[in-house]
Amino acid sequence: MAESVTRLIGDIGGTHARFALCGPGGPPREERKLMVAEHAGLVEAAAEYLQGRRVEEAVFAVATPVLGDEIAFTNSPWRFSIQAAEAALAVDRLVIINDFVAQASAVPLLRGDDLAPLKDGTGREDAPRLVIGPGTGLGVAFLIDQGGRPRVLPSEGGHASFAPQDAEQDALLRHLRQRHGGHVSAERLVSGPGLLAVAQYLAAQAGEGAPRFADPHDVSAGAGRGCPVSLRAVSLFSELLGGVMGNLALSLLAEGGVYLTGGLARAMRPLLDREALMRGFTGKGRFAPLLERIPITQVVRPHTGLLGAAAYHL
């Protein structure tokens, strides 16, 4: 039987725009990744992907809050009107969701090899779950049980103020305030650019002869070669990530578990300092015992944003 509706789906971040097609209830197919910097906007990138093909509806997951018709990306210059984009793409219906609404929508669909444990624990099936992922920015969403069905709660928790947990992190925060002003968000440290900022700070502290870092890949590559500054940067980044996870898990009592997702986390999986991550996660004083019970699971399946956009109910 022919598919009655063809859906164009997209997972649009600050660096990459991923597109695919899907049918009713079907998985993504014909996936393609485009560079945001190489296209004038979302409509132009989607049109390049479609190459004149007709689709009936579209769901795009975007790395920015969805608060009305006008969409402005947090970490790229793209802006668009939902109504205007719907007309330009000639679709019957265009729905825009936050990128981590899509990531969280995918979590209930994941099985077996899609997931890998980072921290043991016992999750409560009826309790909220946290979905978090550092990339160009820091995405956050929550899953709650609503009458036996998962419901996604959007969040911009990545833009909440960073809270240092020790003297070294205090000094790092003071350093970043000089660059960013009074407010330093968690995203400034727990993201690809955040990993770079941490490494550059540590290199400056190390003084003459320390390596220079121009890109987050320089840090991970250095860690892979055993560079002491790079290794320390990855360890501190792991602890910072754990600390932010712990703060957010306490915010909604996410006793259902924490899910770490995204390409940066997958790429860094062999390098992550799990001991440092656990130390950051559970280092919450009197509430450490609660956090010690919460499992942390890494999503290792790629392109889960497209999977979530395909599954999203219009």
DRENDO-1510 file (C-alpha; in Angstrom, 1 decimal, always signed):
<recs>
REC; n; res; u; v; w
REC; 1; MET; +0.0; +0.0; +0.0 .
REC; 2; ALA; +1.3; +3.4; -0.9 .
REC; 3; GLU; +2.1; +5.9; +1.9 .
REC; 4; SER; -0.8; +8.4; +2.2 .
REC; 5; VAL; +1.3; +11.2; +3.7 .
REC; 6; THR; +5.0; +12.0; +3.2 .
REC; 7; ARG; +6.6; +14.0; +6.0 .
REC; 8; LEU; +9.8; +16.0; +5.7 .
REC; 9; ILE; +11.6; +16.0; +9.0 .
REC; 10; GLY; +14.6; +18.1; +10.1 .
REC; 11; ASP; +16.9; +18.3; +13.1 .
REC; 12; ILE; +18.4; +21.8; +12.9 .
REC; 13; GLY; +21.3; +22.8; +15.2 .
REC; 14; GLY; +23.8; +25.6; +15.2 .
REC; 15; THR; +26.2; +23.8; +13.0 .
REC; 16; HIS; +24.4; +21.1; +11.0 .
REC; 17; ALA; +20.9; +20.8; +9.5 .
REC; 18; ARG; +19.8; +17.1; +9.1 .
REC; 19; PHE; +16.9; +16.2; +6.9 .
REC; 20; ALA; +15.0; +13.0; +6.1 .
REC; 21; LEU; +11.7; +11.7; +4.9 .
REC; 22; CYS; +9.3; +9.4; +6.6 .
REC; 23; GLY; +5.8; +7.9; +6.1 .
REC; 24; PRO; +3.0; +7.5; +8.7 .
REC; 25; GLY; +4.6; +5.9; +11.8 .
REC; 26; GLY; +7.7; +5.0; +9.8 .
REC; 27; PRO; +11.4; +5.6; +10.5 .
REC; 28; PRO; +13.5; +8.3; +8.9 .
REC; 29; ARG; +14.9; +7.5; +5.4 .
REC; 30; GLU; +17.1; +9.2; +2.9 .
REC; 31; GLU; +18.9; +11.1; +5.6 .
REC; 32; ARG; +21.3; +13.9; +4.6 .
REC; 33; LYS; +23.3; +16.4; +6.6 .
REC; 34; LEU; +23.9; +20.0; +5.4 .
REC; 35; MET; +26.1; +22.7; +6.8 .
REC; 36; VAL; +24.2; +25.6; +8.3 .
REC; 37; ALA; +26.9; +28.1; +7.3 .
REC; 38; GLU; +26.6; +27.1; +3.7 .
REC; 39; HIS; +22.9; +28.1; +3.4 .
REC; 40; ALA; +21.0; +31.4; +3.7 .
REC; 41; GLY; +18.3; +29.9; +5.9 .
REC; 42; LEU; +16.1; +27.0; +6.8 .
REC; 43; VAL; +13.8; +27.2; +3.7 .
REC; 44; GLU; +16.8; +27.3; +1.4 .
REC; 45; ALA; +18.4; +24.3; +3.1 .
REC; 46; ALA; +15.2; +22.3; +3.0 .
REC; 47; ALA; +14.6; +23.1; -0.6 .
REC; 48; GLU; +18.1; +21.9; -1.5 .
REC; 49; TYR; +17.4; +18.6; +0.3 .
REC; 50; LEU; +14.0; +18.2; -1.4 .
REC; 51; GLN; +15.3; +18.9; -4.9 .
REC; 52; GLY; +11.7; +19.7; -6.1 .
REC; 53; ARG; +10.0; +16.7; -4.4 .
REC; 54; ARG; +6.6; +17.3; -2.9 .
REC; 55; VAL; +5.8; +16.5; +0.7 .
REC; 56; GLU; +2.5; +17.0; +2.5 .
REC; 57; GLU; +3.8; +18.0; +6.0 .
REC; 58; ALA; +7.0; +18.9; +7.7 .
REC; 59; VAL; +8.3; +18.7; +11.3 .
REC; 60; PHE; +11.5; +20.6; +12.1 .
REC; 61; ALA; +13.2; +20.3; +15.4 .
REC; 62; VAL; +15.2; +23.6; +16.0 .
REC; 63; ALA; +17.9; +24.5; +18.5 .
REC; 64; THR; +16.1; +27.5; +20.0 .
REC; 65; PRO; +12.9; +28.2; +22.0 .
REC; 66; VAL; +9.7; +27.9; +20.1 .
REC; 67; LEU; +7.6; +30.8; +21.4 .
REC; 68; GLY; +5.5; +32.0; +18.5 .
REC; 69; ASP; +5.6; +32.4; +14.7 .
REC; 70; GLU; +9.1; +34.0; +14.6 .
REC; 71; ILE; +12.0; +31.6; +15.1 .
REC; 72; ALA; +15.5; +32.9; +15.8 .
REC; 73; PHE; +18.2; +30.4; +16.3 .
REC; 74; THR; +20.4; +30.8; +19.5 .
REC; 75; ASN; +23.7; +29.7; +17.9 .
REC; 76; SER; +23.3; +30.6; +14.2 .
REC; 77; PRO; +22.1; +33.6; +12.2 .
REC; 78; TRP; +19.1; +31.8; +10.8 .
REC; 79; ARG; +15.6; +33.4; +11.4 .
REC; 80; PHE; +12.3; +32.5; +9.8 .
REC; 81; SER; +8.5; +32.9; +10.1 .
REC; 82; ILE; +6.7; +29.6; +10.5 .
REC; 83; GLN; +3.8; +30.7; +8.3 .
REC; 84; ALA; +6.1; +32.1; +5.6 .
REC; 85; ALA; +8.2; +28.9; +5.7 .
REC; 86; GLU; +5.1; +26.8; +5.4 .
REC; 87; ALA; +4.0; +28.7; +2.3 .
REC; 88; ALA; +7.5; +28.7; +0.7 .
REC; 89; LEU; +7.8; +24.9; +1.1 .
REC; 90; ALA; +4.3; +24.4; -0.2 .
REC; 91; VAL; +3.4; +22.0; +2.6 .
REC; 92; ASP; -0.1; +21.5; +4.0 .
REC; 93; ARG; +1.3; +21.8; +7.5 .
REC; 94; LEU; +4.6; +22.8; +9.1 .
REC; 95; VAL; +5.2; +22.2; +12.8 .
REC; 96; ILE; +8.3; +23.5; +14.6 .
REC; 97; ILE; +9.4; +21.9; +17.9 .
REC; 98; ASN; +12.4; +22.4; +20.1 .
REC; 99; ASP; +15.3; +20.1; +19.2 .
REC; 100; PHE; +15.3; +18.5; +22.6 .
REC; 101; VAL; +11.6; +17.9; +22.4 .
REC; 102; ALA; +12.6; +15.7; +19.5 .
REC; 103; GLN; +15.5; +14.1; +21.4 .
REC; 104; ALA; +13.2; +13.3; +24.3 .
REC; 105; SER; +10.4; +12.1; +22.0 .
REC; 106; ALA; +12.9; +9.5; +20.7 .
REC; 107; VAL; +14.0; +8.1; +24.1 .
REC; 108; PRO; +10.9; +5.8; +24.6 .
REC; 109; LEU; +11.6; +4.3; +21.2 .
REC; 110; LEU; +15.2; +3.3; +21.9 .
REC; 111; ARG; +16.1; -0.3; +22.6 .
REC; 112; GLY; +19.1; -2.5; +23.3 .
REC; 113; ASP; +22.2; -1.3; +21.4 .
REC; 114; ASP; +20.8; +2.2; +21.1 .
REC; 115; LEU; +21.7; +2.8; +24.8 .
REC; 116; ALA; +24.8; +2.3; +26.9 .
REC; 117; PRO; +25.0; +2.7; +30.7 .
REC; 118; LEU; +27.2; +5.4; +32.2 .
REC; 119; LYS; +26.1; +5.1; +35.9 .
REC; 120; ASP; +24.2; +2.3; +37.5 .
REC; 121; GLY; +21.0; +3.0; +39.4 .
REC; 122; THR; +17.4; +2.1; +39.8 .
REC; 123; GLY; +15.1; +4.3; +37.9 .
REC; 124; ARG; +11.4; +4.7; +38.9 .
REC; 125; GLU; +9.2; +4.0; +35.9 .
REC; 126; ASP; +6.6; +6.6; +37.0 .
REC; 127; ALA; +9.2; +9.4; +37.8 .
REC; 128; PRO; +10.4; +12.2; +35.5 .
REC; 129; ARG; +13.4; +11.6; +33.2 .
REC; 130; LEU; +16.0; +14.1; +32.2 .
REC; 131; VAL; +17.3; +14.3; +28.6 .
REC; 132; ILE; +20.4; +16.4; +28.1 .
REC; 133; GLY; +23.0; +16.8; +25.4 .
REC; 134; PRO; +26.0; +19.2; +24.9 .
REC; 135; GLY; +26.7; +20.2; +21.3 .
REC; 136; THR; +27.0; +23.6; +19.7 .
REC; 137; GLY; +24.9; +24.6; +22.7 .
REC; 138; LEU; +23.4; +22.6; +25.7 .
REC; 139; GLY; +20.0; +21.0; +25.1 .
REC; 140; VAL; +17.7; +20.0; +27.9 .
REC; 141; ALA; +14.2; +18.4; +28.1 .
REC; 142; PHE; +12.2; +16.3; +30.5 .
REC; 143; LEU; +10.0; +13.3; +30.1 .
REC; 144; ILE; +7.1; +12.7; +32.4 .
REC; 145; ASP; +4.5; +9.9; +32.6 .
REC; 146; GLN; +1.0; +11.0; +31.8 .
REC; 147; GLY; -1.6; +8.3; +32.1 .
REC; 148; GLY; +0.9; +5.7; +30.9 .
REC; 149; ARG; +2.1; +7.7; +27.9 .
REC; 150; PRO; +5.3; +9.8; +27.8 .
REC; 151; ARG; +4.9; +13.6; +27.7 .
REC; 152; VAL; +7.8; +15.9; +26.8 .
REC; 153; LEU; +8.4; +19.1; +28.8 .
REC; 154; PRO; +10.6; +21.6; +26.9 .
REC; 155; SER; +13.3; +23.4; +28.8 .
REC; 156; GLU; +16.0; +26.0; +28.3 .
REC; 157; GLY; +17.9; +24.7; +31.4 .
REC; 158; GLY; +21.2; +25.1; +29.4 .
REC; 159; HIS; +20.9; +28.8; +29.8 .
REC; 160; ALA; +20.4; +28.8; +33.5 .
REC; 161; SER; +23.4; +30.3; +35.4 .
REC; 162; PHE; +26.4; +28.1; +35.9 .
REC; 163; ALA; +26.9; +27.1; +39.5 .
REC; 164; PRO; +30.5; +26.2; +40.5 .
REC; 165; GLN; +31.1; +23.4; +43.0 .
REC; 166; ASP; +34.7; +24.0; +44.1 .
REC; 167; ALA; +37.5; +26.6; +44.1 .
REC; 168; GLU; +38.8; +25.7; +40.7 .
REC; 169; GLN; +35.3; +26.1; +39.2 .
REC; 170; ASP; +35.0; +29.4; +41.0 .
REC; 171; ALA; +38.2; +30.6; +39.3 .
REC; 172; LEU; +36.9; +29.4; +35.9 .
REC; 173; LEU; +33.7; +31.2; +36.4 .
REC; 174; ARG; +35.5; +34.5; +37.3 .
REC; 175; HIS; +37.6; +34.1; +34.1 .
REC; 176; LEU; +34.5; +33.6; +31.9 .
REC; 177; ARG; +32.7; +36.5; +33.5 .
REC; 178; GLN; +35.4; +38.7; +32.1 .
REC; 179; ARG; +34.6; +37.4; +28.6 .
REC; 180; HIS; +30.8; +37.1; +28.8 .
REC; 181; GLY; +29.7; +39.7; +31.5 .
REC; 182; GLY; +27.8; +39.0; +34.7 .
REC; 183; HIS; +25.8; +36.0; +33.5 .
REC; 184; VAL; +27.6; +32.8; +32.6 .
REC; 185; SER; +25.3; +30.0; +31.6 .
REC; 186; ALA; +25.9; +26.3; +31.9 .
REC; 187; GLU; +26.0; +26.2; +28.1 .
REC; 188; ARG; +29.2; +28.4; +28.2 .
REC; 189; LEU; +31.0; +25.4; +29.7 .
REC; 190; VAL; +29.0; +22.3; +28.9 .
REC; 191; SER; +29.1; +22.3; +25.1 .
REC; 192; GLY; +31.6; +22.0; +22.3 .
REC; 193; PRO; +32.6; +25.7; +22.7 .
REC; 194; GLY; +32.6; +25.1; +26.4 .
REC; 195; LEU; +35.1; +22.3; +26.1 .
REC; 196; LEU; +37.3; +24.7; +24.1 .
REC; 197; ALA; +36.9; +27.5; +26.7 .
REC; 198; VAL; +37.9; +25.1; +29.5 .
REC; 199; ALA; +41.0; +23.9; +27.6 .
REC; 200; GLN; +42.0; +27.5; +26.8 .
REC; 201; TYR; +41.7; +28.5; +30.4 .
REC; 202; LEU; +43.8; +25.5; +31.6 .
REC; 203; ALA; +46.4; +26.2; +29.0 .
REC; 204; ALA; +46.6; +29.8; +30.2 .
REC; 205; GLN; +47.1; +28.6; +33.7 .
REC; 206; ALA; +49.8; +26.2; +32.6 .
REC; 207; GLY; +51.8; +29.1; +31.2 .
REC; 208; GLU; +54.6; +29.0; +28.6 .
REC; 209; GLY; +54.9; +25.9; +26.6 .
REC; 210; ALA; +51.2; +24.9; +27.0 .
REC; 211; PRO; +49.4; +23.7; +23.8 .
REC; 212; ARG; +47.2; +26.1; +21.9 .
REC; 213; PHE; +43.6; +25.2; +21.2 .
REC; 214; ALA; +41.6; +26.7; +18.3 .
REC; 215; ASP; +38.8; +24.2; +18.1 .
REC; 216; PRO; +37.0; +21.6; +20.4 .
REC; 217; HIS; +38.5; +18.9; +18.1 .
REC; 218; ASP; +42.0; +20.0; +19.1 .
REC; 219; VAL; +41.1; +19.2; +22.7 .
REC; 220; SER; +39.7; +15.7; +22.1 .
REC; 221; ALA; +42.6; +14.9; +19.7 .
REC; 222; GLY; +45.1; +16.1; +22.3 .
REC; 223; ALA; +43.4; +13.9; +25.0 .
REC; 224; GLY; +43.6; +11.0; +22.6 .
REC; 225; ARG; +47.4; +11.6; +22.3 .
REC; 226; GLY; +47.8; +11.9; +26.1 .
REC; 227; CYS; +48.4; +15.6; +26.3 .
REC; 228; PRO; +48.2; +16.5; +30.0 .
REC; 229; VAL; +46.3; +19.8; +29.5 .
REC; 230; SER; +43.8; +18.2; +27.1 .
REC; 231; LEU; +43.3; +15.3; +29.5 .
REC; 232; ARG; +42.7; +17.7; +32.4 .
REC; 233; ALA; +40.3; +19.7; +30.2 .
REC; 234; VAL; +38.2; +16.6; +29.4 .
REC; 235; SER; +38.2; +15.5; +33.1 .
REC; 236; LEU; +37.0; +19.0; +34.2 .
REC; 237; PHE; +34.5; +19.1; +31.4 .
REC; 238; SER; +33.2; +15.7; +32.6 .
REC; 239; GLU; +32.8; +17.0; +36.1 .
REC; 240; LEU; +31.1; +20.1; +34.9 .
REC; 241; LEU; +28.7; +18.0; +32.8 .
REC; 242; GLY; +27.9; +15.9; +35.8 .
REC; 243; GLY; +27.3; +18.9; +38.0 .
REC; 244; VAL; +24.8; +20.4; +35.5 .
REC; 245; MET; +23.1; +17.0; +35.2 .
REC; 246; GLY; +22.8; +16.8; +39.0 .
REC; 247; ASN; +21.3; +20.3; +39.3 .
REC; 248; LEU; +18.7; +19.5; +36.7 .
REC; 249; ALA; +17.9; +16.1; +38.1 .
REC; 250; LEU; +17.2; +17.8; +41.5 .
REC; 251; SER; +15.1; +20.5; +39.8 .
REC; 252; LEU; +12.4; +18.0; +38.7 .
REC; 253; LEU; +13.4; +15.0; +40.9 .
REC; 254; ALA; +14.3; +13.0; +37.7 .
REC; 255; GLU; +14.3; +9.7; +39.5 .
REC; 256; GLY; +13.3; +8.0; +36.2 .
REC; 257; GLY; +16.9; +8.4; +35.0 .
REC; 258; VAL; +19.2; +10.7; +33.0 .
REC; 259; TYR; +19.8; +10.3; +29.3 .
REC; 260; LEU; +22.9; +11.8; +27.8 .
REC; 261; THR; +22.5; +12.3; +24.0 .
REC; 262; GLY; +24.1; +14.0; +21.0 .
REC; 263; GLY; +27.0; +13.7; +18.7 .
REC; 264; LEU; +29.5; +15.4; +20.9 .
REC; 265; ALA; +28.9; +13.0; +23.8 .
REC; 266; ARG; +29.1; +10.0; +21.5 .
REC; 267; ALA; +32.4; +11.2; +20.1 .
REC; 268; MET; +33.8; +11.9; +23.5 .
REC; 269; ARG; +32.5; +8.6; +25.0 .
REC; 270; PRO; +36.0; +6.9; +25.0 .
REC; 271; LEU; +37.5; +10.0; +26.7 .
REC; 272; LEU; +34.9; +10.9; +29.3 .
REC; 273; ASP; +36.1; +10.7; +32.8 .
REC; 274; ARG; +33.3; +8.8; +34.4 .
REC; 275; GLU; +34.6; +9.2; +37.9 .
REC; 276; ALA; +34.7; +13.0; +37.5 .
REC; 277; LEU; +31.2; +12.9; +35.9 .
REC; 278; MET; +29.8; +10.9; +38.9 .
REC; 279; ARG; +31.6; +13.2; +41.3 .
REC; 280; GLY; +30.0; +16.3; +39.7 .
REC; 281; PHE; +26.6; +14.6; +39.5 .
REC; 282; THR; +26.3; +13.4; +43.1 .
REC; 283; GLY; +28.2; +16.3; +44.8 .
REC; 284; LYS; +25.1; +18.0; +46.1 .
REC; 285; GLY; +25.6; +17.7; +49.8 .
REC; 286; ARG; +22.7; +16.3; +51.7 .
REC; 287; PHE; +21.0; +15.1; +48.5 .
REC; 288; ALA; +23.9; +13.0; +47.3 .
REC; 289; PRO; +22.2; +9.8; +48.4 .
REC; 290; LEU; +19.1; +10.5; +46.2 .
REC; 291; LEU; +21.4; +11.2; +43.2 .
REC; 292; GLU; +23.4; +8.1; +43.8 .
REC; 293; ARG; +20.3; +6.0; +43.1 .
REC; 294; ILE; +19.6; +7.7; +39.7 .
REC; 295; PRO; +20.9; +5.8; +36.6 .
REC; 296; ILE; +22.6; +7.7; +33.8 .
REC; 297; THR; +22.3; +6.2; +30.3 .
REC; 298; GLN; +24.0; +7.4; +27.1 .
REC; 299; VAL; +22.1; +7.4; +23.9 .
REC; 300; VAL; +24.6; +6.0; +21.3 .
REC; 301; ARG; +22.2; +5.7; +18.4 .
REC; 302; PRO; +22.9; +8.6; +15.9 .
REC; 303; HIS; +20.3; +11.0; +14.6 .
REC; 304; THR; +17.8; +10.6; +17.3 .
REC; 305; GLY; +16.5; +14.1; +16.7 .
REC; 306; LEU; +15.2; +12.8; +13.3 .
REC; 307; LEU; +13.7; +9.8; +15.0 .
REC; 308; GLY; +11.9; +12.0; +17.5 .
REC; 309; ALA; +10.6; +14.3; +14.7 .
REC; 310; ALA; +9.3; +11.3; +12.8 .
REC; 311; ALA; +7.5; +10.1; +15.8 .
REC; 312; TYR; +6.1; +13.5; +16.9 .
REC; 313; HIS; +2.3; +13.6; +16.9 .
REC; 314; LEU; +0.8; +16.5; +15.0 .
</recs>
